[in-house]
Amino acid sequence: MNLEMRETIKLYEFGEFRLDLERNLLLRSDEIVPLTHKALETLAVLVENSGRIVGKDEIIKRVWQDTFVEEGSLTRNVSTLRKVLGEEPGSNRFIETIPRRGYRFVAQVKAVSAAEAKKELNGGFAENPSEDENALARPRGDFIEYNGAAKNDLPETKYDLRKNEIEPAPPFLTRRRFVFLSLLAVFIAAAAVIYFLILPNWSKLNPSQSSLKTEQELGFTKLTNIGKATEAAISPDGKYVVYVADDIGRQSLWVKQVETGSTVQIADAAEVTYQGLAFSADNNFIYFNLWDRKSVGAIYRIPTLGGVSKKVIHDCMSTLAISPDGKKIAFVRGFAVENDQALIVADIESGDEKIIFRSAQWQAFPAFSPDGNKIAFALGVSPPQEQSYVSVREVSLESGQEKALTDRKWLGISGLVWLRDGNDLILNASEEAHQSFQLWKLNYLSGAAEKITNDSNGLYGAHSMTNDAGVMVALQSDAYVNIWTAPAADLTKASKITSGKYEGPFLSWTPDNRIVYSSRSNGDFDTWIMDEDGGNKKQLTGDKEGEFAPSVTADGAHILFTSNRNGTFHIWQMDIDGRNPKQLTDEDGGWGAVASPAGNWFVYFSTKAGGKENLWKMSLESGESVRLTTLSSYNPAISPDGKMLAYSVWNENAKPQRFEHEIMSLETGSRIRSFELPSTAFRFTGNMLLRWMPDGSGLTFIDHQNGASNISFLPLDGGKPVRLTDFNDSEIFWFDWSRDGRQIVLTRGVLLNDVILIKNLQNLRR
């Protein structure tokens, strides 16, 4: 098939499968079949040439291009394809092996043109692809900040990323603190899905700004097709792009040569997190923030095409910037005991540090001015009794004088870069929850801001630019999420009970075994209720603000939820039919309410006492609340008898500071014990989504191994974790046990994130 035909044909159908070349997906009955990029490309070659024998050399040349691989790589790919297609040993339902020659795709294939594919998608994934397909997932980690520990002088560390060996063991990144918009999601491990699902369709807004540029005008080019990218940066000369690939918790680091398209892996997959990517001014090194998801983190430097890395900065948060002359590095450090953060500039060679700005509010995305004398950065602002917002500030390196660059109040910022002429900055930001993140131009002198893109999918993580200010990289994403149930007697027998695209991620059982859940099936992020088999669906809310993390009260009469409908995130209550909404919390709001299974009260967390996220217990009758913890604590889980509380806590008194997990007595308020979860339980933050077993014998959590999520059980008697489910693909983002203990409900799906190149940005200066 020639290139012109391949551009025209977007969809192939065979058996119960569909191969979607537009999204680089294989689907079985509208369910995504997880495949590596190379396996998917192998399938594409075979399907495009169905009925014809395709030689092994031809396949290898198409799939691996100029990269040398052994024939065994192709054999493994074909074996993988046979398994996912469901071929029995010895059968040739789809792929026939031609000895000493190659392979032939023998199933009947229907090729669908681009126009027909759009029509197919209309009936498959969304009621209106021109709208539903336009929502974009917030890529994992891009709006997340960290709160760090006190500085600890340790010997210089070298880290071989290819081997994942450390000499000696280095200190890593700090605990994560979600910034502004993500505050609503601090109690959930699936932050990326949450933000994605709350974004209504950008195409409904019909923007009219004359400054908007189309993808064609800016020259959008997709650089990766892996669906697993989480962050990216481009070198100043525009020759290289570094990106992070995440395989459900295991991350690796890759460099792509823009001109040739060749890619080299410079860090093997490991249970660590890479963030804050940046190239050195001379293009020879890559700086990144590395965290082992337990304690504080560090900035490392590695040669652009791989090698042994060197630790440059200890104890810092995720975002960083390199000065134009390549001599200085800017980063943010958090001080947990003081509960504030500092913007710091350090000399790369000597390590000498200088605090430039310090505040109780979070800071992120530092960007040096072209002359290197100033730093622009994002600052979270939380006025009392008002909606929090993000401000763009500037601070002088010499005087430390700080000022706002604009009076514009942003809902969130995921990238910031200064144009080389110094007159403008490019922001990657959003003003409202209804709007996806886009590129904005901010005039340095006037403070005027104008939106310059209206990308159908939204743009995220754009925080680096070439020296000529003509090219940036960003992330585009999509998600497919649905709800599943399984009988407690055999959790391997799970079945999907929804068939949409954006179902979940929040779930809660009612006492009569109905499911309250979040859905975007009607465009906005609303609360719904349905029977345990997915029938009798009913929409309970219809406002644009959205409701998060529902929890049904013990009597089944009310639903507790989090909402920012009055400007600040608070705990609300509504009747089980969605009527009579009532705000329950005041002052600094609240998040993540969990209704007691044995009383008329609930537990939530709030920053109303000194700015730290503490757990609180509130009576539904009197409205009185009592603080349960003094350290930053998250994700409360109440035992079935209502007597114990499990939660995650950031222990600022430990050396080094770290996330821990504890159980306290709700009767006495005393700590009963601490417990450990395996490193594979991590997802996005150090605090975990916990649920008690229905019989109170232990805790269940989401475990991520071998490219899939499963539910595991940790017994209270000190035994080892036991895996309960048996999924071999996709991620789990939320789960809950039924009140009678007979069933479990889960939100499962996939996030697809890829790197795009944005060109012709120099035209924005005209």
TORNU-959863 format. One record per residue (C-alpha): x, y, z; residue in one letter. Coordinates in steps of 0.25 Angstrom, whole numbers, plus 5000, padded with zeros to 4 digits. Example, Ala and Ser with C-alpha at 12.3 -4.5 7.8 and 13.67 -1.06 7.14 Angstrom:
BEGIN
504949825031A/505549965029S/
END
This chain:
BEGIN
500050005000M/500650144996N/500750255006L/499550334999E/498650215001M/499150195016R/498850345019E/497450315013T/497150185020I/496950215035K/496250085040L/496249935037Y/495249835042E/495449695043F/494749595052G/494349655065E/495549755064F/495749895058R/497149955055L/497050105057D/498350165050L/497850305054E/497950275068R/498950165067N/498050065074L/497549925073L/496149905078L/495249785082R/493849825082S/494149965086D/495149915097E/496549965095I/497549845093V/498849885100P/500049865090L/501449925089T/501650015078H/502549925070K/501549805071A/500449905067L/501349945055E/501549805051T/500049775051L/499849905043A/500849845032V/500149715032L/498749765031V/499049875020E/499649755012N/498549655015S/498549535006G/499949555002R/501249495007I/502049595014V/503549565015G/504249575029K/505249675023D/504149765018E/503449765032I/504649785039I/505049905030K/503649965032R/503549945047V/504949975051W/505450055039Q/506850085041D/507050015054T/507749885054F/506949775061V/507049625060E/505949535054E/505549495068G/504949625071S/503949605059L/503649465064T/503349515078R/502449625072N/501649525064V/501549435076S/500949545084T/499949585073L/499449435072R/499249445087K/498449575087V/497649535075L/497249405082G/497849305072E/497949165078E/499249085076P/499349035062G/498249115057S/498349225046N/497149305048R/497849435046F/499349415043I/499949305035E/501349275036T/502049245022I/503349165025P/504649235021R/503849345015R/503049425024G/501549445029Y/500249465023R/498949525029F/497849435025V/496649485032A/495649565023Q/495949715025V/495049835022K/495849965019A/495050085023V/495450225018S/495650345026A/494250405024A/493650265027E/494550255039A/493950375045K/492550325043K/493050195050E/493550275061L/492250345063N/491550215066G/492750155073G/493350245083F/492550375084A/491250435080E/491950545073N/493350525070P/493550675066S/493250705081E/493550575089D/494850545083E/495350685086N/495450665101A/496950645106L/497450575118A/498450645126R/499750575125P/500250505137R/501150595146G/501050725138D/500250805148F/500850735161I/501750805170E/502550745182Y/502750795196N/504150755201G/504950735213A/506050805219A/507450805212K/508350695215N/509750695210D/510150565204L/511350525196P/511250545181E/510450425175T/510650365161K/509550295155Y/509650195143D/508250205137L/508450095127R/508650005139K/507850075149N/508950065159E/509250165169I/510550185177E/510250215188P/508750215189A/508350355186P/507250445192P/506050455183F/504950545181L/503950595191T/502550565193R/501550615183R/500650735186R/499650755175F/499550905170V/498250985170F/497350905160L/497950775165S/497650805179L/496250735177L/497050615173A/498050605184V/497150485190F/497250405177I/498350325171A/497850355157A/498050505156A/498250505141A/496950435138V/496150525148I/496650655141Y/496350595127F/494950555131L/494550685137I/494950765124L/493650795116P/493850795101N/494650915097W/493950915083S/492650965090K/493251095094L/493451155079N/494551245083P/494651375074S/496051425077Q/496751475065S/498051425070S/497651275070L/498551195061K/498151065054T/499050935055E/499350965040Q/499851105043E/500751055055L/501150935048G/500750825058F/501550695056T/501350565065K/502750515070L/502350395077T/501250285076N/501450215089I/500350265096G/501150265109K/501850405109A/501750485122T/502750595119E/503650655108A/504650765106A/505350815093I/506850855092S/507250995089P/507750965075D/506450885072G/507150755069K/506750665080Y/505450645089V/505550565102V/504350505107Y/503850415118V/503050285115A/502250225126D/501750085126D/500750085138I/501750125148G/503050085142R/503750205135Q/504850215125S/505550335118L/505750345103W/506350445093V/505850465079K/506650525068Q/505650615061V/506250615047E/506450465046T/505350415055G/506350325062S/506150295076T/507150245087V/506750205101Q/507650265112I/506950215124A/506350075126D/504950055132A/504950065147A/503950095158E/504450245159V/503850375154T/504550465144Y/504050615143Q/504550755140G/505350725128L/506250825122A/507450835113F/508750905116S/509051035108A/510050965099D/509150845096N/510150745102N/509350705115F/507950675120I/507550715134Y/506350645140F/505750625154N/505750485159L/504950435170W/504850295176D/503350325181R/503750315195K/504650425200S/505250555195V/505750575181G/506950625173A/507350685160I/508250605152Y/509050635139R/509250525128I/509950535114P/508950565103T/509150425097L/509250345110G/510350315120G/510550325135V/509850435141S/510350535152K/509450585164K/509450735163V/508450785173I/507850705185H/506450725191D/505550795181C/504250795174M/503950755160S/504150875151T/505450945148L/506051035138A/507451065132I/508051205130S/508351255116P/509851245119D/509751105124G/510351145138K/509151145147K/507951055150I/506651105156A/505751015164F/504751005176V/505050945190R/503950915200G/504050925215F/503050835221A/503250875236V/503151025232E/502050995222N/502551085211D/503451075198Q/504551155192A/505051185178L/506551165178I/507651195168V/508951115169A/510251115162D/510350985154I/511850965156E/512051015171S/510650975176G/510551105183D/509051135185E/508251265187K/506851275191I/506151375182I/504751375187F/504051305198R/502551285201S/501551195207A/500851185194Q/501351075184W/502251115172Q/502551055159A/503151065145F/504251165147P/504751225133A/505951315132F/505851445124S/506751455112P/507751535119D/507751445131G/507451555141N/506051515144K/505151395146I/503751375143A/502951275150F/501551225154A/501051255168L/499851195174G/498951295181V/497851255191S/497151375197P/496251355209P/494851315205Q/495151335190E/495451235179Q/496951205178S/497651235165Y/499051235158V/499751365156S/500951395147V/502051465155R/503451515152E/504651525162V/505951605160S/507151515163L/507951635168E/506951705177S/505951595180G/504851695177Q/503551615172E/502351665164K/501251615156A/501351615141L/499851615139T/498551635147D/498051515139R/497551395149K/497851265143W/497151135147L/498451055144G/499851065137I/500650955132S/501751025125G/502451155124L/503551205115V/504151345111W/504251385097L/505651425093R/505351575090D/504951585104G/503651655100N/502651535102D/502551405109L/501751275105I/500851215115L/500251075115N/499051105123A/497551105125S/496551205131E/495351115134E/495050975136A/494250975124H/495451005115Q/496550915112S/498050965113F/498551045101Q/499651135098L/499551285102W/500451405099K/500651495110L/501251635107N/502351665117Y/502151815117L/500651825117S/500251695124G/499251675113A/498951525110A/498351465097E/498051325094K/498851275082I/498451135080T/497151055079N/497650915078D/496550815078S/497150725088N/497850835097G/499250855100L/500050815112Y/501450825118G/501950925108A/503150985116H/504350985106S/504651055093M/505751065083T/506751175083N/506051245071D/504751235078A/504151165066G/503851025072V/503250965085M/502850825089V/501550795097A/500750675100L/499450625095Q/498550515101S/497350435101D/496650345111A/495750225110Y/495150195124V/493950105128N/493350035140I/493549885144W/492949795155T/493349665160A/492849565170P/493649565183A/493649415183A/494449415170D/495049545166L/495649495154T/494249485148K/494049635145A/493149695135S/492949835129K/491649895132I/491850035124T/492150055109S/492450195109G/493850265108K/493850355120Y/493150275131E/493750295145G/494750305152P/493950325165F/493050225170L/492250185183S/491250075186W/489950105193T/489350015203P/488349955193D/489549915184N/489350035174R/490650105169I/490850255170V/491850295160Y/492450415151S/492250425136S/492450515125R/491450435116S/490650565114N/491850655112G/492050715126D/492650645139F/491350605146D/490850505157T/490050385152W/489450265159I/489150125153M/488849985157D/489949885160E/489849825146D/489949965139G/488449975137G/487450085140N/488450205139K/488050335144K/488750465144Q/488750535158L/489450665155T/489550755143G/490350875146D/491650915140K/492550925152E/492550775154G/492450685166E/493650595171F/493850475180A/492450435184P/492250355197S/490850305201V/490450315215T/490150195224A/488650215223D/488650225208G/487950355208A/489050455204H/490250465196I/491450545201L/492350605190F/493450705187T/493150825178S/493650965175N/492251025171R/492351145180N/493851175176G/494551085187T/494650935188F/493650895200H/492950765204I/491550765200W/490350685203Q/489150645194M/487950555194D/488150415188I/487250465176D/488250595174G/487250695181R/487550795192N/489050815191P/489650875204K/491050925207Q/491650855219L/493050915221T/493451055223D/494751135224E/495851075215D/494950965210G/495050815209G/495350695200W/495150545200G/493950525209A/493750375214V/492450345220A/492550255233S/491850125230P/491450115245A/490950255249G/490450395245N/491850455242W/492950465232F/494450485231V/495150585221Y/496350665219F/496550815219S/497650915221T/496851005230K/497850985242A/499151045238G/499151015223G/499450865224K/498550755219E/498050695232N/496950595234L/495650645241W/494450575246K/493050645244M/491650615250S/490550615240L/489550665250E/490350775257S/491350815247G/492450815258E/493750765253S/494950705261V/496450705256R/496950565255L/498450585250T/499450695251T/500350645240L/499950655226S/499050535224S/498250485212Y/497250375207N/496450335219P/495850195219A/494950165231I/494850015235S/493449945234P/493149955248D/493550105248G/494550085259K/495850105251M/496450195241L/497550165231A/498250275223Y/499450325217S/500350435224V/501550515220W/502450495232N/503250625233E/503950575246N/504550455239A/506050455234K/505850465222P/504450515222Q/503550415215R/502150365212F/501650265222E/500350195225H/499650185238E/498450135245I/497850205257M/496650185267S/495450265264L/495050245278E/496250295285T/496950375274G/498250295277S/499150235266R/499050075266I/500150045256R/500850075243S/500849985231F/501649975218E/501149965204L/502049905193P/502750005183S/501849955172T/500650015180A/501050155176F/500250235166R/500550385163F/500650415178T/501250355191G/499850355197N/499050235193M/497550205191L/497250105202L/495950025204R/495749925216W/495349785213M/493849765216P/494149675228D/495149775233G/496349675232S/497249765225G/497349875214L/497249865199T/498049955189F/498349975175I/499649905171D/500349925158H/501249815152Q/501649775138N/500849875130G/499549855138A/498749895150S/498149795160N/497549805174I/498349745185S/498049715200F/498949745211L/498549665224P/498649735237L/499349615244D/500649655237G/500549555225G/501049585211K/500149655201P/499249565192V/498749595178R/497249585177L/496949615163T/497549565150D/497549675140F/498749665130N/498549805123D/497949945126S/498050035139E/497150035151I/496850175156F/495750155167W/495050045174F/494050015185D/493449895192W/491949875193S/491349895207R/490949745207D/492349705203G/491949625191R/492449715180Q/493549815176I/493349925166V/494549985159L/494850095149T/495850035138R/496450085125G/497650145118V/498250285117L/498950315103L/499950425104N/500850465092D/501850575089V/501550675078I/502550775072L/501950915070I/502651005059K/502551145054N/502451205067L/503351325062Q/502151375055N/501451405068L/502451525070R/501851595057R/
END
